[in-house]
Amino acid sequence: MMETLLTYDISSRHVEFKTAMLNMGYRDRLILSNGTMYFPNTTWYHPTKLVATIIEDCKSVCNNLSIRLIRCVATQWEPNWEGILGESF
């Protein structure tokens, strides 16, 4: 299993993009023992996909929605991290 994060910028259709990512098993938050970690607006988590697969998923959703993918980064989520949990959008 490889837990992975994706962050991106797209040109438009943010709601449709987010809906497609949710339907593919991506999450915009994690439930932790000390609360819920809400990721920034253009960040996604997937519990099992490889980095290269996540980039391809992002490109595919953009292609299907006819939107421009401006930039994106996917990286493995490691157990040693810190953050501010945040609030739901």
Protein Blocks (a to p, Z undefined) as FASTA:
>chain_A
ZZdddddddfbhklmmmmmmmmnopafbdcdfkbccdddfkbccdfkbcfklmmmmmmmm
mmmnopacfbdcdddddfbdcddebjaZZ
